[in-house]
Amino acid sequence: MALDEPNDADLTCEHEGFALVIERELIEAFGGVSVDYITDSRGVGFDIRVKSEGPEGCGPDACSSCH
């Protein structure tokens, strides 16, 4: 994970006022990802999980706010 400016090779999704920028190549390779902000006994942070392709997965066309 890195802070970066979007470019033509990226997919940008906006949700609830937050923008997530992911390289299209990674979406194609992994079939999508989910990112959650969590708070637990270890502290706060992000939980990033790879999703599989299919009805439950998130791909470039699955999110109506992705472009």
mmCIF file of the N, C-alpha and C atoms, coordinates in Angstrom:
data_MODEL
# 
_entry.id   MODEL 
# 
loop_
_atom_site.group_PDB 
_atom_site.id 
_atom_site.type_symbol 
_atom_site.label_atom_id 
_atom_site.label_alt_id 
_atom_site.label_comp_id 
_atom_site.label_asym_id 
_atom_site.label_entity_id 
_atom_site.label_seq_id 
_atom_site.pdbx_PDB_ins_code 
_atom_site.Cartn_x 
_atom_site.Cartn_y 
_atom_site.Cartn_z 
_atom_site.occupancy 
_atom_site.B_iso_or_equiv 
_atom_site.pdbx_formal_charge 
_atom_site.auth_seq_id 
_atom_site.auth_comp_id 
_atom_site.auth_asym_id 
_atom_site.auth_atom_id 
_atom_site.pdbx_PDB_model_num 
ATOM 1   N N  . MET A 1 1  ? 0.853   -1.153  0.000   1.00 0.00 ? 1  MET A N  1 
ATOM 2   C CA . MET A 1 1  ? 0.000   0.000   0.000   1.00 0.00 ? 1  MET A CA 1 
ATOM 3   C C  . MET A 1 1  ? 0.903   1.221   0.000   1.00 0.00 ? 1  MET A C  1 
ATOM 4   N N  . ALA A 1 2  ? 0.544   2.195   -0.846  1.00 0.00 ? 2  ALA A N  1 
ATOM 5   C CA . ALA A 1 2  ? 1.339   3.418   -0.919  1.00 0.00 ? 2  ALA A CA 1 
ATOM 6   C C  . ALA A 1 2  ? 0.442   4.593   -1.263  1.00 0.00 ? 2  ALA A C  1 
ATOM 7   N N  . LEU A 1 3  ? 0.865   5.755   -0.871  1.00 0.00 ? 3  LEU A N  1 
ATOM 8   C CA . LEU A 1 3  ? 0.166   6.971   -1.274  1.00 0.00 ? 3  LEU A CA 1 
ATOM 9   C C  . LEU A 1 3  ? 0.734   7.388   -2.615  1.00 0.00 ? 3  LEU A C  1 
ATOM 10  N N  . ASP A 1 4  ? -0.164  7.606   -3.577  1.00 0.00 ? 4  ASP A N  1 
ATOM 11  C CA . ASP A 1 4  ? 0.280   7.892   -4.930  1.00 0.00 ? 4  ASP A CA 1 
ATOM 12  C C  . ASP A 1 4  ? -0.818  8.641   -5.655  1.00 0.00 ? 4  ASP A C  1 
ATOM 13  N N  . GLU A 1 5  ? -0.483  9.256   -6.763  1.00 0.00 ? 5  GLU A N  1 
ATOM 14  C CA . GLU A 1 5  ? -1.472  9.909   -7.620  1.00 0.00 ? 5  GLU A CA 1 
ATOM 15  C C  . GLU A 1 5  ? -1.952  8.916   -8.666  1.00 0.00 ? 5  GLU A C  1 
ATOM 16  N N  . PRO A 1 6  ? -3.254  8.910   -8.989  1.00 0.00 ? 6  PRO A N  1 
ATOM 17  C CA . PRO A 1 6  ? -3.760  7.984   -10.012 1.00 0.00 ? 6  PRO A CA 1 
ATOM 18  C C  . PRO A 1 6  ? -3.153  8.281   -11.381 1.00 0.00 ? 6  PRO A C  1 
ATOM 19  N N  . ASN A 1 7  ? -3.012  7.226   -12.190 1.00 0.00 ? 7  ASN A N  1 
ATOM 20  C CA . ASN A 1 7  ? -2.559  7.409   -13.568 1.00 0.00 ? 7  ASN A CA 1 
ATOM 21  C C  . ASN A 1 7  ? -3.419  6.530   -14.471 1.00 0.00 ? 7  ASN A C  1 
ATOM 22  N N  . ASP A 1 8  ? -3.108  6.490   -15.755 1.00 0.00 ? 8  ASP A N  1 
ATOM 23  C CA . ASP A 1 8  ? -3.931  5.767   -16.728 1.00 0.00 ? 8  ASP A CA 1 
ATOM 24  C C  . ASP A 1 8  ? -3.958  4.257   -16.489 1.00 0.00 ? 8  ASP A C  1 
ATOM 25  N N  . ALA A 1 9  ? -2.997  3.711   -15.767 1.00 0.00 ? 9  ALA A N  1 
ATOM 26  C CA . ALA A 1 9  ? -2.936  2.276   -15.506 1.00 0.00 ? 9  ALA A CA 1 
ATOM 27  C C  . ALA A 1 9  ? -3.732  1.885   -14.261 1.00 0.00 ? 9  ALA A C  1 
ATOM 28  N N  . ASP A 1 10 ? -4.430  2.845   -13.636 1.00 0.00 ? 10 ASP A N  1 
ATOM 29  C CA . ASP A 1 10 ? -5.124  2.614   -12.378 1.00 0.00 ? 10 ASP A CA 1 
ATOM 30  C C  . ASP A 1 10 ? -6.638  2.579   -12.540 1.00 0.00 ? 10 ASP A C  1 
ATOM 31  N N  . LEU A 1 11 ? -7.288  1.921   -11.597 1.00 0.00 ? 11 LEU A N  1 
ATOM 32  C CA . LEU A 1 11 ? -8.732  1.908   -11.450 1.00 0.00 ? 11 LEU A CA 1 
ATOM 33  C C  . LEU A 1 11 ? -9.018  2.656   -10.159 1.00 0.00 ? 11 LEU A C  1 
ATOM 34  N N  . THR A 1 12 ? -9.922  3.623   -10.196 1.00 0.00 ? 12 THR A N  1 
ATOM 35  C CA . THR A 1 12 ? -10.249 4.410   -9.014  1.00 0.00 ? 12 THR A CA 1 
ATOM 36  C C  . THR A 1 12 ? -11.678 4.118   -8.590  1.00 0.00 ? 12 THR A C  1 
ATOM 37  N N  . CYS A 1 13 ? -11.862 3.719   -7.337  1.00 0.00 ? 13 CYS A N  1 
ATOM 38  C CA . CYS A 1 13 ? -13.190 3.485   -6.765  1.00 0.00 ? 13 CYS A CA 1 
ATOM 39  C C  . CYS A 1 13 ? -13.391 4.480   -5.634  1.00 0.00 ? 13 CYS A C  1 
ATOM 40  N N  . GLU A 1 14 ? -14.571 5.097   -5.621  1.00 0.00 ? 14 GLU A N  1 
ATOM 41  C CA . GLU A 1 14 ? -14.908 6.003   -4.535  1.00 0.00 ? 14 GLU A CA 1 
ATOM 42  C C  . GLU A 1 14 ? -16.082 5.427   -3.772  1.00 0.00 ? 14 GLU A C  1 
ATOM 43  N N  . HIS A 1 15 ? -15.965 5.444   -2.447  1.00 0.00 ? 15 HIS A N  1 
ATOM 44  C CA . HIS A 1 15 ? -17.027 4.909   -1.593  1.00 0.00 ? 15 HIS A CA 1 
ATOM 45  C C  . HIS A 1 15 ? -17.081 5.724   -0.317  1.00 0.00 ? 15 HIS A C  1 
ATOM 46  N N  . GLU A 1 16 ? -18.237 6.279   -0.011  1.00 0.00 ? 16 GLU A N  1 
ATOM 47  C CA . GLU A 1 16 ? -18.456 7.047   1.206   1.00 0.00 ? 16 GLU A CA 1 
ATOM 48  C C  . GLU A 1 16 ? -17.401 8.139   1.403   1.00 0.00 ? 16 GLU A C  1 
ATOM 49  N N  . GLY A 1 17 ? -17.041 8.810   0.325   1.00 0.00 ? 17 GLY A N  1 
ATOM 50  C CA . GLY A 1 17 ? -16.104 9.924   0.405   1.00 0.00 ? 17 GLY A CA 1 
ATOM 51  C C  . GLY A 1 17 ? -14.638 9.561   0.350   1.00 0.00 ? 17 GLY A C  1 
ATOM 52  N N  . PHE A 1 18 ? -14.315 8.282   0.260   1.00 0.00 ? 18 PHE A N  1 
ATOM 53  C CA . PHE A 1 18 ? -12.930 7.845   0.185   1.00 0.00 ? 18 PHE A CA 1 
ATOM 54  C C  . PHE A 1 18 ? -12.638 7.303   -1.208  1.00 0.00 ? 18 PHE A C  1 
ATOM 55  N N  . ALA A 1 19 ? -11.459 7.595   -1.717  1.00 0.00 ? 19 ALA A N  1 
ATOM 56  C CA . ALA A 1 19 ? -11.043 7.089   -3.030  1.00 0.00 ? 19 ALA A CA 1 
ATOM 57  C C  . ALA A 1 19 ? -9.952  6.046   -2.835  1.00 0.00 ? 19 ALA A C  1 
ATOM 58  N N  . LEU A 1 20 ? -10.112 4.922   -3.523  1.00 0.00 ? 20 LEU A N  1 
ATOM 59  C CA . LEU A 1 20 ? -9.127  3.852   -3.507  1.00 0.00 ? 20 LEU A CA 1 
ATOM 60  C C  . LEU A 1 20 ? -8.611  3.691   -4.926  1.00 0.00 ? 20 LEU A C  1 
ATOM 61  N N  . VAL A 1 21 ? -7.299  3.762   -5.091  1.00 0.00 ? 21 VAL A N  1 
ATOM 62  C CA . VAL A 1 21 ? -6.676  3.645   -6.403  1.00 0.00 ? 21 VAL A CA 1 
ATOM 63  C C  . VAL A 1 21 ? -5.898  2.339   -6.452  1.00 0.00 ? 21 VAL A C  1 
ATOM 64  N N  . ILE A 1 22 ? -6.221  1.497   -7.440  1.00 0.00 ? 22 ILE A N  1 
ATOM 65  C CA . ILE A 1 22 ? -5.587  0.188   -7.574  1.00 0.00 ? 22 ILE A CA 1 
ATOM 66  C C  . ILE A 1 22 ? -5.111  0.018   -9.005  1.00 0.00 ? 22 ILE A C  1 
ATOM 67  N N  . GLU A 1 23 ? -3.921  -0.533  -9.158  1.00 0.00 ? 23 GLU A N  1 
ATOM 68  C CA . GLU A 1 23 ? -3.424  -0.811  -10.501 1.00 0.00 ? 23 GLU A CA 1 
ATOM 69  C C  . GLU A 1 23 ? -4.329  -1.831  -11.175 1.00 0.00 ? 23 GLU A C  1 
ATOM 70  N N  . ARG A 1 24 ? -4.769  -1.534  -12.397 1.00 0.00 ? 24 ARG A N  1 
ATOM 71  C CA . ARG A 1 24 ? -5.642  -2.452  -13.137 1.00 0.00 ? 24 ARG A CA 1 
ATOM 72  C C  . ARG A 1 24 ? -5.008  -3.837  -13.259 1.00 0.00 ? 24 ARG A C  1 
ATOM 73  N N  . GLU A 1 25 ? -3.696  -3.881  -13.419 1.00 0.00 ? 25 GLU A N  1 
ATOM 74  C CA . GLU A 1 25 ? -2.973  -5.151  -13.539 1.00 0.00 ? 25 GLU A CA 1 
ATOM 75  C C  . GLU A 1 25 ? -3.188  -6.027  -12.306 1.00 0.00 ? 25 GLU A C  1 
ATOM 76  N N  . LEU A 1 26 ? -3.214  -5.427  -11.120 1.00 0.00 ? 26 LEU A N  1 
ATOM 77  C CA . LEU A 1 26 ? -3.437  -6.188  -9.892  1.00 0.00 ? 26 LEU A CA 1 
ATOM 78  C C  . LEU A 1 26 ? -4.864  -6.712  -9.814  1.00 0.00 ? 26 LEU A C  1 
ATOM 79  N N  . ILE A 1 27 ? -5.834  -5.907  -10.224 1.00 0.00 ? 27 ILE A N  1 
ATOM 80  C CA . ILE A 1 27 ? -7.230  -6.350  -10.230 1.00 0.00 ? 27 ILE A CA 1 
ATOM 81  C C  . ILE A 1 27 ? -7.378  -7.554  -11.150 1.00 0.00 ? 27 ILE A C  1 
ATOM 82  N N  . GLU A 1 28 ? -6.766  -7.478  -12.328 1.00 0.00 ? 28 GLU A N  1 
ATOM 83  C CA . GLU A 1 28 ? -6.844  -8.581  -13.280 1.00 0.00 ? 28 GLU A CA 1 
ATOM 84  C C  . GLU A 1 28 ? -6.145  -9.833  -12.742 1.00 0.00 ? 28 GLU A C  1 
ATOM 85  N N  . ALA A 1 29 ? -5.016  -9.651  -12.076 1.00 0.00 ? 29 ALA A N  1 
ATOM 86  C CA . ALA A 1 29 ? -4.251  -10.795 -11.567 1.00 0.00 ? 29 ALA A CA 1 
ATOM 87  C C  . ALA A 1 29 ? -4.933  -11.472 -10.379 1.00 0.00 ? 29 ALA A C  1 
ATOM 88  N N  . PHE A 1 30 ? -5.552  -10.682 -9.500  1.00 0.00 ? 30 PHE A N  1 
ATOM 89  C CA . PHE A 1 30 ? -6.116  -11.234 -8.275  1.00 0.00 ? 30 PHE A CA 1 
ATOM 90  C C  . PHE A 1 30 ? -7.630  -11.348 -8.292  1.00 0.00 ? 30 PHE A C  1 
ATOM 91  N N  . GLY A 1 31 ? -8.296  -10.764 -9.275  1.00 0.00 ? 31 GLY A N  1 
ATOM 92  C CA . GLY A 1 31 ? -9.745  -10.860 -9.344  1.00 0.00 ? 31 GLY A CA 1 
ATOM 93  C C  . GLY A 1 31 ? -10.471 -9.898  -8.429  1.00 0.00 ? 31 GLY A C  1 
ATOM 94  N N  . GLY A 1 32 ? -9.785  -8.985  -7.790  1.00 0.00 ? 32 GLY A N  1 
ATOM 95  C CA . GLY A 1 32 ? -10.404 -8.000  -6.920  1.00 0.00 ? 32 GLY A CA 1 
ATOM 96  C C  . GLY A 1 32 ? -9.862  -8.052  -5.515  1.00 0.00 ? 32 GLY A C  1 
ATOM 97  N N  . VAL A 1 33 ? -10.134 -7.014  -4.766  1.00 0.00 ? 33 VAL A N  1 
ATOM 98  C CA . VAL A 1 33 ? -9.706  -6.926  -3.375  1.00 0.00 ? 33 VAL A CA 1 
ATOM 99  C C  . VAL A 1 33 ? -10.805 -6.264  -2.556  1.00 0.00 ? 33 VAL A C  1 
ATOM 100 N N  . SER A 1 34 ? -10.776 -6.513  -1.255  1.00 0.00 ? 34 SER A N  1 
ATOM 101 C CA . SER A 1 34 ? -11.632 -5.754  -0.341  1.00 0.00 ? 34 SER A CA 1 
ATOM 102 C C  . SER A 1 34 ? -10.701 -5.065  0.647   1.00 0.00 ? 34 SER A C  1 
ATOM 103 N N  . VAL A 1 35 ? -11.069 -3.858  1.021   1.00 0.00 ? 35 VAL A N  1 
ATOM 104 C CA . VAL A 1 35 ? -10.277 -3.087  1.982   1.00 0.00 ? 35 VAL A CA 1 
ATOM 105 C C  . VAL A 1 35 ? -11.229 -2.614  3.076   1.00 0.00 ? 35 VAL A C  1 
ATOM 106 N N  . ASP A 1 36 ? -10.927 -2.990  4.322   1.00 0.00 ? 36 ASP A N  1 
ATOM 107 C CA . ASP A 1 36 ? -11.728 -2.573  5.466   1.00 0.00 ? 36 ASP A CA 1 
ATOM 108 C C  . ASP A 1 36 ? -10.836 -1.848  6.456   1.00 0.00 ? 36 ASP A C  1 
ATOM 109 N N  . TYR A 1 37 ? -11.367 -0.800  7.074   1.00 0.00 ? 37 TYR A N  1 
ATOM 110 C CA . TYR A 1 37 ? -10.686 -0.115  8.162   1.00 0.00 ? 37 TYR A CA 1 
ATOM 111 C C  . TYR A 1 37 ? -11.150 -0.788  9.445   1.00 0.00 ? 37 TYR A C  1 
ATOM 112 N N  . ILE A 1 38 ? -10.216 -1.296  10.240  1.00 0.00 ? 38 ILE A N  1 
ATOM 113 C CA . ILE A 1 38 ? -10.592 -2.064  11.419  1.00 0.00 ? 38 ILE A CA 1 
ATOM 114 C C  . ILE A 1 38 ? -9.967  -1.494  12.688  1.00 0.00 ? 38 ILE A C  1 
ATOM 115 N N  . THR A 1 39 ? -10.638 -1.761  13.788  1.00 0.00 ? 39 THR A N  1 
ATOM 116 C CA . THR A 1 39 ? -10.134 -1.445  15.122  1.00 0.00 ? 39 THR A CA 1 
ATOM 117 C C  . THR A 1 39 ? -10.250 -2.716  15.946  1.00 0.00 ? 39 THR A C  1 
ATOM 118 N N  . ASP A 1 40 ? -9.135  -3.174  16.499  1.00 0.00 ? 40 ASP A N  1 
ATOM 119 C CA . ASP A 1 40 ? -9.167  -4.363  17.345  1.00 0.00 ? 40 ASP A CA 1 
ATOM 120 C C  . ASP A 1 40 ? -8.158  -4.211  18.473  1.00 0.00 ? 40 ASP A C  1 
ATOM 121 N N  . SER A 1 41 ? -7.907  -5.295  19.189  1.00 0.00 ? 41 SER A N  1 
ATOM 122 C CA . SER A 1 41 ? -7.012  -5.232  20.351  1.00 0.00 ? 41 SER A CA 1 
ATOM 123 C C  . SER A 1 41 ? -5.583  -4.847  19.991  1.00 0.00 ? 41 SER A C  1 
ATOM 124 N N  . ARG A 1 42 ? -5.209  -5.023  18.711  1.00 0.00 ? 42 ARG A N  1 
ATOM 125 C CA . ARG A 1 42 ? -3.852  -4.663  18.269  1.00 0.00 ? 42 ARG A CA 1 
ATOM 126 C C  . ARG A 1 42 ? -3.753  -3.211  17.825  1.00 0.00 ? 42 ARG A C  1 
ATOM 127 N N  . GLY A 1 43 ? -4.889  -2.534  17.684  1.00 0.00 ? 43 GLY A N  1 
ATOM 128 C CA . GLY A 1 43 ? -4.884  -1.143  17.251  1.00 0.00 ? 43 GLY A CA 1 
ATOM 129 C C  . GLY A 1 43 ? -5.835  -0.936  16.092  1.00 0.00 ? 43 GLY A C  1 
ATOM 130 N N  . VAL A 1 44 ? -5.514  0.031   15.255  1.00 0.00 ? 44 VAL A N  1 
ATOM 131 C CA . VAL A 1 44 ? -6.343  0.338   14.087  1.00 0.00 ? 44 VAL A CA 1 
ATOM 132 C C  . VAL A 1 44 ? -5.515  0.157   12.827  1.00 0.00 ? 44 VAL A C  1 
ATOM 133 N N  . GLY A 1 45 ? -6.188  -0.095  11.730  1.00 0.00 ? 45 GLY A N  1 
ATOM 134 C CA . GLY A 1 45 ? -5.465  -0.254  10.470  1.00 0.00 ? 45 GLY A CA 1 
ATOM 135 C C  . GLY A 1 45 ? -6.379  -0.747  9.369   1.00 0.00 ? 45 GLY A C  1 
ATOM 136 N N  . PHE A 1 46 ? -5.784  -1.235  8.318   1.00 0.00 ? 46 PHE A N  1 
ATOM 137 C CA . PHE A 1 46 ? -6.525  -1.718  7.163   1.00 0.00 ? 46 PHE A CA 1 
ATOM 138 C C  . PHE A 1 46 ? -6.401  -3.229  7.053   1.00 0.00 ? 46 PHE A C  1 
ATOM 139 N N  . ASP A 1 47 ? -7.507  -3.867  6.703   1.00 0.00 ? 47 ASP A N  1 
ATOM 140 C CA . ASP A 1 47 ? -7.542  -5.297  6.427   1.00 0.00 ? 47 ASP A CA 1 
ATOM 141 C C  . ASP A 1 47 ? -7.751  -5.423  4.916   1.00 0.00 ? 47 ASP A C  1 
ATOM 142 N N  . ILE A 1 48 ? -6.734  -5.908  4.210   1.00 0.00 ? 48 ILE A N  1 
ATOM 143 C CA . ILE A 1 48 ? -6.786  -6.022  2.753   1.00 0.00 ? 48 ILE A CA 1 
ATOM 144 C C  . ILE A 1 48 ? -6.835  -7.497  2.405   1.00 0.00 ? 48 ILE A C  1 
ATOM 145 N N  . ARG A 1 49 ? -7.894  -7.893  1.681   1.00 0.00 ? 49 ARG A N  1 
ATOM 146 C CA . ARG A 1 49 ? -8.078  -9.300  1.315   1.00 0.00 ? 49 ARG A CA 1 
ATOM 147 C C  . ARG A 1 49 ? -8.298  -9.428  -0.182  1.00 0.00 ? 49 ARG A C  1 
ATOM 148 N N  . VAL A 1 50 ? -7.704  -10.463 -0.746  1.00 0.00 ? 50 VAL A N  1 
ATOM 149 C CA . VAL A 1 50 ? -7.882  -10.768 -2.163  1.00 0.00 ? 50 VAL A CA 1 
ATOM 150 C C  . VAL A 1 50 ? -9.190  -11.508 -2.323  1.00 0.00 ? 50 VAL A C  1 
ATOM 151 N N  . LYS A 1 51 ? -9.993  -11.094 -3.308  1.00 0.00 ? 51 LYS A N  1 
ATOM 152 C CA . LYS A 1 51 ? -11.256 -11.773 -3.598  1.00 0.00 ? 51 LYS A CA 1 
ATOM 153 C C  . LYS A 1 51 ? -11.082 -12.640 -4.824  1.00 0.00 ? 51 LYS A C  1 
ATOM 154 N N  . SER A 1 52 ? -11.877 -13.680 -4.913  1.00 0.00 ? 52 SER A N  1 
ATOM 155 C CA . SER A 1 52 ? -11.840 -14.533 -6.096  1.00 0.00 ? 52 SER A CA 1 
ATOM 156 C C  . SER A 1 52 ? -12.838 -14.033 -7.125  1.00 0.00 ? 52 SER A C  1 
ATOM 157 N N  . GLU A 1 53 ? -12.595 -14.373 -8.391  1.00 0.00 ? 53 GLU A N  1 
ATOM 158 C CA . GLU A 1 53 ? -13.529 -14.025 -9.455  1.00 0.00 ? 53 GLU A CA 1 
ATOM 159 C C  . GLU A 1 53 ? -14.827 -14.779 -9.243  1.00 0.00 ? 53 GLU A C  1 
ATOM 160 N N  . GLY A 1 54 ? -15.889 -14.256 -9.728  1.00 0.00 ? 54 GLY A N  1 
ATOM 161 C CA . GLY A 1 54 ? -17.178 -14.918 -9.640  1.00 0.00 ? 54 GLY A CA 1 
ATOM 162 C C  . GLY A 1 54 ? -18.207 -13.979 -9.069  1.00 0.00 ? 54 GLY A C  1 
ATOM 163 N N  . PRO A 1 55 ? -19.408 -14.486 -8.785  1.00 0.00 ? 55 PRO A N  1 
ATOM 164 C CA . PRO A 1 55 ? -20.491 -13.638 -8.321  1.00 0.00 ? 55 PRO A CA 1 
ATOM 165 C C  . PRO A 1 55 ? -20.170 -12.880 -7.044  1.00 0.00 ? 55 PRO A C  1 
ATOM 166 N N  . GLU A 1 56 ? -19.357 -13.450 -6.169  1.00 0.00 ? 56 GLU A N  1 
ATOM 167 C CA . GLU A 1 56 ? -19.029 -12.786 -4.908  1.00 0.00 ? 56 GLU A CA 1 
ATOM 168 C C  . GLU A 1 56 ? -17.827 -11.863 -5.030  1.00 0.00 ? 56 GLU A C  1 
ATOM 169 N N  . GLY A 1 57 ? -17.069 -11.971 -6.109  1.00 0.00 ? 57 GLY A N  1 
ATOM 170 C CA . GLY A 1 57 ? -15.841 -11.201 -6.278  1.00 0.00 ? 57 GLY A CA 1 
ATOM 171 C C  . GLY A 1 57 ? -16.097 -9.809  -6.807  1.00 0.00 ? 57 GLY A C  1 
ATOM 172 N N  . CYS A 1 58 ? -15.131 -8.957  -6.659  1.00 0.00 ? 58 CYS A N  1 
ATOM 173 C CA . CYS A 1 58 ? -15.203 -7.598  -7.185  1.00 0.00 ? 58 CYS A CA 1 
ATOM 174 C C  . CYS A 1 58 ? -14.205 -7.496  -8.319  1.00 0.00 ? 58 CYS A C  1 
ATOM 175 N N  . GLY A 1 59 ? -14.681 -7.260  -9.477  1.00 0.00 ? 59 GLY A N  1 
ATOM 176 C CA . GLY A 1 59 ? -13.825 -7.058  -10.635 1.00 0.00 ? 59 GLY A CA 1 
ATOM 177 C C  . GLY A 1 59 ? -14.007 -5.649  -11.153 1.00 0.00 ? 59 GLY A C  1 
ATOM 178 N N  . PRO A 1 60 ? -13.337 -5.291  -12.236 1.00 0.00 ? 60 PRO A N  1 
ATOM 179 C CA . PRO A 1 60 ? -13.416 -3.930  -12.752 1.00 0.00 ? 60 PRO A CA 1 
ATOM 180 C C  . PRO A 1 60 ? -14.829 -3.488  -13.098 1.00 0.00 ? 60 PRO A C  1 
ATOM 181 N N  . ASP A 1 61 ? -15.754 -4.417  -13.401 1.00 0.00 ? 61 ASP A N  1 
ATOM 182 C CA . ASP A 1 61 ? -17.110 -4.032  -13.778 1.00 0.00 ? 61 ASP A CA 1 
ATOM 183 C C  . ASP A 1 61 ? -18.121 -4.219  -12.660 1.00 0.00 ? 61 ASP A C  1 
ATOM 184 N N  . ALA A 1 62 ? -17.691 -4.706  -11.494 1.00 0.00 ? 62 ALA A N  1 
ATOM 185 C CA . ALA A 1 62 ? -18.625 -5.036  -10.422 1.00 0.00 ? 62 ALA A CA 1 
ATOM 186 C C  . ALA A 1 62 ? -19.014 -3.837  -9.575  1.00 0.00 ? 62 ALA A C  1 
ATOM 187 N N  . CYS A 1 63 ? -18.232 -2.801  -9.560  1.00 0.00 ? 63 CYS A N  1 
ATOM 188 C CA . CYS A 1 63 ? -18.474 -1.626  -8.714  1.00 0.00 ? 63 CYS A CA 1 
ATOM 189 C C  . CYS A 1 63 ? -18.970 -0.488  -9.585  1.00 0.00 ? 63 CYS A C  1 
ATOM 190 N N  . SER A 1 64 ? -20.170 0.004   -9.331  1.00 0.00 ? 64 SER A N  1 
ATOM 191 C CA . SER A 1 64 ? -20.736 1.038   -10.186 1.00 0.00 ? 64 SER A CA 1 
ATOM 192 C C  . SER A 1 64 ? -19.990 2.366   -10.066 1.00 0.00 ? 64 SER A C  1 
ATOM 193 N N  . SER A 1 65 ? -19.234 2.572   -8.976  1.00 0.00 ? 65 SER A N  1 
ATOM 194 C CA . SER A 1 65 ? -18.498 3.827   -8.843  1.00 0.00 ? 65 SER A CA 1 
ATOM 195 C C  . SER A 1 65 ? -17.060 3.721   -9.302  1.00 0.00 ? 65 SER A C  1 
ATOM 196 N N  . CYS A 1 66 ? -16.652 2.535   -9.819  1.00 0.00 ? 66 CYS A N  1 
ATOM 197 C CA . CYS A 1 66 ? -15.281 2.369   -10.328 1.00 0.00 ? 66 CYS A CA 1 
ATOM 198 C C  . CYS A 1 66 ? -15.193 2.940   -11.734 1.00 0.00 ? 66 CYS A C  1 
ATOM 199 N N  . HIS A 1 67 ? -14.058 3.515   -12.048 1.00 0.00 ? 67 HIS A N  1 
ATOM 200 C CA . HIS A 1 67 ? -13.831 4.038   -13.395 1.00 0.00 ? 67 HIS A CA 1 
ATOM 201 C C  . HIS A 1 67 ? -12.352 4.034   -13.718 1.00 0.00 ? 67 HIS A C  1 
# 
